Amino acid sequence: MCILCIVSFQTFGQNPFEEQFNKVSEQELSMTVYSKDTNAAAVVLNEQGNKTFEYVEEANDIYTTLHYYSKIKILSTEGLEEANITIPHIGSEKVIHIKGITHNPDGSSNLEETQIIKNNVSGSISEVKLLLPNVKVGSVIEYQYSLVSPYAFAFRPWMFQATIPKVRSEFNAKIPSNYKFLRSLKGQLKLDVNKAFALKNCFKIPELSDAGSCEVLRYVMLNVPAFKEEQYSLSYQNYIARIEFDLAEYRSFRLYGIGSYGYTDTWAKFDAAINEDHDNIKSILKKPMFKGFLPKEILAIKPSLEKATKIYEFIRDHYTFSGELGGLSENELRKAFRKKRGNATEINLSLMNALQAAGVHAEVLLLSTRDHGIPTQKYPEMSDFNYIIVKTIVNGNVYFLDATDKNAPFGILPLRALNYKGRALDFVAESYWETISPNPINKFITSISIQFDEEGAIKGRFTNMSTGHIALRHRTVADTTRVEDYLNIIETEYPDLEITNYKVLDKETPELPLRESFEFTIDKEFTNDALFLDPFLFKIFPKNPFTLEKREYPVDFAYPRMYTTRFVVSLPANYSFENLPKDQLFEMPEKKAAYKLTTVEKDGKLNMTFTLMINEFHYLTDEYEVLKSFFRDVVKIQKNTLLTIKKKNS
């Protein structure tokens, strides 16, 4: 039943920011650029939130209300999208007291009821969209609303930072003293105002004779820079400035005769909560069942890497991944195995059970996927974890396994699982943190061979070979891309190139390197008896992925990698090379990354090799400028290295 449907919205009062609404200055209207970020497409002039807890008599429960207000200046056409306001909410939450207005020099336009769109996204997730009227470059928009929630335990983070800058962002809260929230400031920025104090007699429930006390919070950030997204990063949720609230303890108001109780605040309590849930443990630990599922020929192998690999391949090839992640309490292993389809938890719990049933050590790792953020290690927060993989130890060596991806060989995790730390569980002993290491050897090797005949016609062949995480990525791309589209992309990038034959080898065998073979011709004519040839038919980094003036968060490539391009050109006797590229070598400090270009020419045959090594996959913010310069040089080498071929009889 929708409890909020029977609650009068008058209970929650008006938005406390009502007095400042519909007030805009001439300076705000005439503003054309934000001085602290002259490239900003829009800027938040003022943002405020006020969170309160209230007893609702009709529901006999505690509700929270987040009153929200925002004023935004639109500075360019790119900033117009900031006027597309979306307010998400879940379950029985309601968005009330919605107001919006657009200010322009020639007048203001109010948000009408018909411009408030309410949508169900999926299941319990809904949203309210505000279509603010008459927004144009130069407009100042204001909007406010109140989000009423019956979920007092759930405390959304306050996001100080966004993809546009903010002049001011302020959050206030008044929290009854029987709620204890752990608070943590995330990101690189500091608070300009950080205040908290106790207030007596601030919270009243009719059945209690004395009013309770509250903790009053006020947090402010001024001149908040825009968070600028760039490639090669963990989840932006790890770095964007915000304050988070995690419930550590709750003491009941005895509305239902329930006494005081605490939330899991230590890892020992976390382990006990999982291990003492006997019904759930029974659904997780199914060794006898999987012993019956495993082929006899696999069980007959002595405990070894071969046996672990065979079990992994059996589970991986048996299942089709549903795309859903699942959870420790959301699995039906027998049903999933019978249907040959399961979520990530069901597949990887099947793998753990199968390994254990065959006498191979195995335990699960609770982790957070890369797009979900890094879990906190200070205290247990189950919502930090959204994924499960398997850890096994064979002959003293540790392997991390995820059987959801049919393209992944033994020991190669999909990118989503490469997120540094996981909490290891065997459902008996104490859990512990485990570092999740990527495969150390990941190569992409391109070999190009080109021949000229005496008439100057050019034909050739090149092959690509990839291993490790790179091969997994390329196999995944190949699964979702038609061959014709793939070849068209290559030919579009290199207009003089025509691919005459293409083969892919070992695509369905993840345990082997992925190989591609191309045969091609190049339609390029000599001008003044000279021809210029680009040896980098495959440019690994055609553009510098790092272009920010300043990056406030680390660079993360997920895994080390090495790219090699080998280029061989053979000329007939009536042609020669001129102005060959010079050898180059550069290494970053501690050899974290390096590139090398070498050229050797003898008797009309040229051998050129370019190697790019990214040995360290994680770089701190103070290494960003060096890394940006490094990749600027890599792009320049690939773009500007041309071979000059001349006719001798000219």
N, C-alpha and C positions, 0 to 999 in steps of 0.2 A: 504494500500500500504506500502511496506517496504521502508521507507524513506532512511535508511542506504544503501539500494541497489543502490541508485543513487548518493551517496556521495563518492568521491574519498578518499581512505584510506590515501593518501599522505597528506591530510589535517591535520591529527593528528600527523604527525612526527614520529620519531623513539623513541623506549623505552630509557629513559634517563639513564638507568642502563647498556647500551650497553658496556661502557668502562670497567666495572668490570666483565663482563661476560667472561667465559672461562679462569678464573684465579684461580688456586688452588695451595696451598702451599704443600711442602713435609710434614709439620707437620699435615696438615689436612688429607692427604692420609695415613699417618702412625698411626693416632689416632685409638686406640682400645677401649677406654672407656672415658666417659665424667665424669670428676672428681667431678662435683657438683651433679651428679645423676648417680651413678655407675650401676644402674639397667636399665638405659635408653636404649631402643632398637634402637633409632635414636635420633639425635639432630639437630635442625635448627641452622646452624652456622651464617647465616645472612638472614634477611628478610626485604625487603623494599617496600614501596608503595608510589606512588606520584599521587595525584588527581588534575586534572586541569579542568577548564571550558574554552570552546572555542566557538567562533561564527563560525558557518558553513554556508557559503554563499549559497551553493546549496540548503540547507534546510531552509534558512532564520530563523535559530533557534539556541539555545544554547545547546551544547552537553557537556558531561563530559567524561574524559578519566582517567581510573585508570591504571597506569603503575605499574606492579608488578614484583618483582624479589625474588627468594629464592634459598638458598644453603643448602643442607641437607647431613649430614654424616650418613651412615647406619652402625650400630654397631652390630646387631645380625639378625638372621633369622626373628624374629618377626618384625624387622624394615623394612623388604623388602616391606611391604605394603605401606610405605611412598612414594614409587616410583610410585604408582598408583594415578596419579594426575587427579582430576576432577575439572573443572572450570564451575560453573553454570552461566546461564544468562537467561534473560527473554525477551519476546516480540521482539522488533527490535534491541536489543543490539547485538553487534558483538565482537568476540574475534579475535584480529589481532596480527601481529608481534610475533608469537609464536616461541620460540626457546628452545631447551633443549639439555643437554649433560650429559653423564655419564663418570666420571673420575675413572680409576683404575690404580694401580701402573704400569701396563704394557701397558697403553695407554688409549685413550678417544674415545667414540662413540657418534656421533651426532644423535639427534632425526630426523627421516626422515618424509616426508609428509605422508607416508603410516601408520605411527605410531601415527597420529593425527586423532582421531575418533570423529565425530560430531553426536550427538543423540538428538532426540526430546523425552523428558521424558513424558510430557503430556501437552496438550493445549499450553499455551504460554511459558512453562518451557522447556529449552533445556540445554545441557551440552556439553563441549568439554573434551575428555579424552586424556591424554598423556601417551603413552606406552614407557617409557624411556628404551633404549636398554642396554643389558649386565650389569644389576644391580646385585650386589652380596654383601655379607657382606664385609665391608671395602670400598665400593664405596662412592664417593662424587658425588651427583647429583646437577645440576643447571637447573633452568628453568625460563623463563620470558615470559610475554605476556602483551598486552594492551587491556583493556575492554572498548569499546566505547559505550556510552549510550545516547539516546535522552531524557532520563528522568532526567533532571537536578535537579528536586525536590527530587528525591530518592537518599539518601546518605547511602550506606551500612556501617555498623559498621566496624571498624578495630579491628581484633581479635589479641590481643597481646599474648594470651595464647592458647595452644593446648594440645593434649594428649601426646605430646613429648615436652621436654624442648627446650628453645630457648636461644642462647647466646645473640642475639640482634634482636630486632624487632623495626622498625622505620616507622612512617607514616608522610608524608608531604602533605600539601594541599594549594592551592592558590584559594581562593573563592572570586568572585566579590562581592563588598560591597552591592549590591542590594539584595543579599541572606543573610538572617539571620538565622543561624542554632543554636539551643540550643544543647550544648555539655555536655555529662555526662560520667564520667569514672565509669565503673561497675567493680565489683569484689573486691578482698581484696588487690591487689597489687598497688603500687604507681609508678608514672612516674619518670624516671631518668632525662628526659629532657621534659620540658613543656614550649614551647615558642609560642608567637603569636604577630604579629606586623602588622601595616598597611603599604601598599606599594602603592604609587601613580602611575598613568599612566600605569597600568598593564593590562588593559582590554579594547580592542578597538572594536567598531562596526562601519562599514562603514558609516551608515547614521547619526551617532552622531559626532559632531565636536570635542568633548573632550573625551579623554580616561578616563575610570573609575578607581577607586582605588580598591584594594583587601585586604583581610586579609590573611596573610601568617601564616600557622600553622606548627609546628614541634613537634612531640611527639615520645619519645624513651623509651623503657624498656630494661634493661640489665639483663642477667642471669634470665630469666623467667622460673620458675619451671613448670613441666608438670602438667596439670590438671588431677587428677586421679579420675575416676568415681567410685562410690560405691553405694550400695543399700540405700534405704530410704532417698530420697532427693527430693526436688522440682526440677524444670527444671534447668539443668546446666547453662542455659542462664542467670539465676539470679546471678551466682557466677563467671563465667569465665571472666578473665580480658579482657576488651575491651573498646573502646570508641565509643559512639553512637552519631548520629547527627539527630536531629529532626527539620524540617523546622518550624520556628516560624513566619517568615515574608518574603514576596517577593515583590520587587518593579519592575514593568515591565520596559523593555527597550523601550517600545512603538513601538515595531516592528509591532504590529497589531492595534495600536491606543488604547491600553488598559492602563488605569491609574494604580495607585498604589493600592494595597490592602493587607490586613493582613490575617494571618491564625488564627484559633481558639487558643487563648492563655489563656483564662480563662474559668472556668466551667460555668459561666453565659452565655458566648458566645456559649459554647458547648450546653447548654440547649436550647438556642434560635435557634441554627441551626437545632436541631432536631424538636422542637415544632412548628417552623414556616414552616416546610416542610409539607404543608397541604396534598398534594397528598400521601405522605408516611404515614402520620398519619392516613389518611382514610383507608389505607391498613392494618394498625396495629390494630386500635380500631374497633372491630366488635362485641360489646356486643349484639345488637339485633339479629344478625345472630346466635350467639351461644346460646342465650336464646331459639331459635327455635330448635336448635340441641339437647339440653339437655332433657333427659327423664323427663316426668311430675312428676314421683314419686320422683326424686331427687329435682326438684324445689319445691315440696311440703314440704320438710323437713325445719324446722326452722333453721336460721343461727346458725351453731354449728360446732364443730370439726367433727361430723359425716357427715354433709353436705359437708364440704370441702374435707373430705376423699373420699366420694362417687364421687364427681366431678373429683378429681385427678385420681381415679381408672378408671372412665369412659373414660377420655382422654387417659390415659396410655394404656388401653386395646384396645381402638379404633384404635390407630395408630401403624404403623410399622416404626421404625426409619430407614431412608435411609443411615445413616452413615455420612452424610454431616452436617456441622455445620450451614451454612447459615449466614445471617446478617440481620440487621434491614430493609434494603432496598431490600432484596432478599426473599420475601415470597408471597405466594398465598394461603391464608388460606382456602378459599372456595374450591378451586381445591384440596388442600392437604386433607381436611376433606372428600371430596367426594371419593377420591382415597384411603383413609385410610393409606396414606404413606406421610411422610414429613421429612424435615431436622429438626435439633434441634430447630431452631428459630421458624419454623412453628408450631411445636408440643407445645412448651412452650408458645408461644403467644396465641395459642388456649386455653391452660390451663388458662392463665391470663384472657382472655376474658370470658371463661366459669365461672370462679369464680366470676368475677365482675357482669356478667349477673344474677348470682344467689344471689347477695347481699353480697358476701364475699369479704373483702378487699384483693386486690392483686396488685402487681406491678412487673415489671421485674427488674432483676439484670444483668447488663452487666458485664462480667467477662472474665478472661483469664484462659484457662485450664492449668493444672499443667505442661504440656509439652511445654506451650507457654511462660511461664515466668510471673512474677508478674508485673501488670501494674503500671506505675508511677502515683503518686498522686499529684505531683507538678503542672502539667498542663495537659490538655486533649490531648491524643494521641489515636485517634480512632483505629489505627492499633494494639494497646496494647490489645484490646478486640476481642475475637473470639468466644464467647459463651454467651448464655442467659439461665438463670433459673428464677424461680418465687419465690417471697417472699409473704407470706400471714400471716396475724395476726388473730388469733382466740382466743377469751376470754383472750386477753392480752398476749398471747404466740406467739412467732415468729416461723414460719416453713419455711424451704427452700425446694423447690420442683423442680424435673426434671422428666418429664413424658416420656423421651426417652427410659428408660430401663424398660422392662416388669418385671424384677426381683426385682425392687426397690419398697419397700412399702412407704407409705406416710411419708415424713420427712427424708428419707434416700437418700442422694445424691450419684451418682456414683463417683468413685475416681477422675476422670478428673476434676470435679467441685470443689473439696476441695482445694482451692487456696487462702484462707485467706480473700481477699477483693473483693467486687463487687460494681459497681456504680448503685444505685437504681433509677429507672425512673418510673414516672406515667404519663408522657407526658403532665402534667399540671403544677405542682409545681417544685421547684428547685430540681435537683438531689443531691444525697449525697452518701457518702461512708458507706457501711454496712459490718460488719465483718461476714464472712460465717463460722459458727460453725458446726463441725461434730456432729453426734449423740454421746452422751456421754457414752452410755452403749453398748459395743460390746463384746460378749462372745463366746468362743469356749470351750466346755466342753466334755471331753472324759471320759467315764466310762467303765472300763475293769473288767470283772469277769472271773476267771479261776478256774477250778476244776481238782484235781488229783483223779484218782481212785486208788484202792489198788495195781494195777499192774504198776502204774506210767504213765498211759496214760493221756494225757493232752488235754482238750478241753475247749472252753470258748466262750464268747460273749463280744463284745464291741459296744458302741454306741457313735456317735458324735452328738452334738447339737450346732448349731451356730445361733447367732442373730446379728441384726444391720448390720454394714458395712461388717463384716466378712461373714455373711450369704449371702449378695449380691455377694461378691466375689466368694464364693463357688458355688452358683447357676450359675453364669456366666461360671465358669470352667466346671461345669457339662453339660452345654449346648453344649460345644465344645469338650467334651471328651467322647469317648465310654466307657461304663461300663467295658468291658473286658480289655481295656487298663488301666483304673484306677486301677482295682484290680491287674493286672499284675505288676504295679509299686509298689504297697504295698508288694506283695509277693516277688518281686525281692529284695526289700530293707531288707526283713526279710525272708531269705531262709528256715528257719524251720517252717514257718507259711503257712498253707493252708486254704484259705477262702472257706467255704462250703456253705454259704448262705449270700446273701446281699440284703438289701432293703433300699430304700430311701423314706422318708415320707415328705409330704407337700412341695415338690419341686415346684409345680405349684401354691402355695399359699404364696406369698411373705410376707403377713401380719403375718404369723406364723413362728416360728423358723424352720430352716432346720434340719432334723434329718436323720441320717444314722444308720443302724443296720447291724452288721457283726457277723456271727457265724464262728468259726474256730477250727482247731486242730493244735497242735504243735508237730512235730516229733523230739523229743529230748530225748536222752537216758542218763541214769545215768552213770557216770564214777567214779569208786571207791566209789559207793553208794552215790554220790553227783551230784547234778544238779544245774546249774547256769541259772537263768531266768531273762531276760531283761523286766522290767515292763513298759518301755516306747515304746510300740508298735507304737505310734504316737509321733514322735519327732517334736515339734513345730519349733525349731531352731537346726537342725542337725549340722550346722556349724555356726561359729561366723560370722555375716554379716559385722562386723567391723574389718578390718585388716590393715588399713593404718597406717603408722608410724605417720603421721600427717594429719589430715583432715582440710581443709581450709574453709569449708562451713558447715552449720548446718545439723543436722540429723532431718528428718521429717517423722514420721510414718503415718501422715494424720489424724489419729483418735486414741483415747485411746482404750485400749483393755485388756482383761483378759483371760488367758488360764488356764484351770484347768484339771488335769489328776487325776482321782480316780481309784485306783487299788485294787481289792479285790481278795485274793487267799485263797481257802479252801483246807485243807489237811486232808486225812484220818488219823486214829490213828497211823499208822505205819510210818508216816513221821513227820519231824519237821523242823523248820526254824533255821538257824544259821547266825551269823554275820549280823544282820539286819542293814539297813542304819540308820545313825544318823540323828536326826532332825536338820534342818538348816533354818536360817532366815537371810535375808540381805535386807536392805532398802537403796536406794540412798538418798542423802540429799533432804529434803523437801518431802520425800516419792514419788518422781517423778516416781520411778520404784521399784519393790520389788519382791522377790521370797521367797517361804516358802515350806519346805519339812517336812512332819510329818509322823511317822510310829507308828501304834498301833497293837500289836499282842496278841491274847488271845484264848486259847483252839483250836489251829490249824487254826485259821482264822486271816489273816493279812489284815489290812486296811492301805493303803499308799496314801497320797494326796500331789500332787505338784501343787502349784499355782504360776503363773507368771503374774504380773500386770504391765502394761505400762500405768501409770496414766497420764503422761504428754507426748504429742506426738511430741513436738518440743524441741530440745536440741541444745544449742549454742556450738560453737567450743571449748570453754574452758571446756565443760563438756564431751568432746569426750573420753578422757582417762578413766574416771570413767565408762562411758557407755560401752566402749570396754571391760574393766575388768569385768563388770557386766555380759555381755553376754558370756564371756569366762567361767565364773563360771556356767552359765545356761547350756551351752553345755557340760561342764564336768559332771554336775549332771546327765544329760540325758544319757550320754555315759558310765559313770562309775558306775552307780547305778545298781548292780546286786543282786538278791536274791539267797541265798544259801539254797537249800532244801536237806535234808539228810534222808536216810532210818534209822529208829531206830534200826532195827535188825542187823545193820552192826557191 
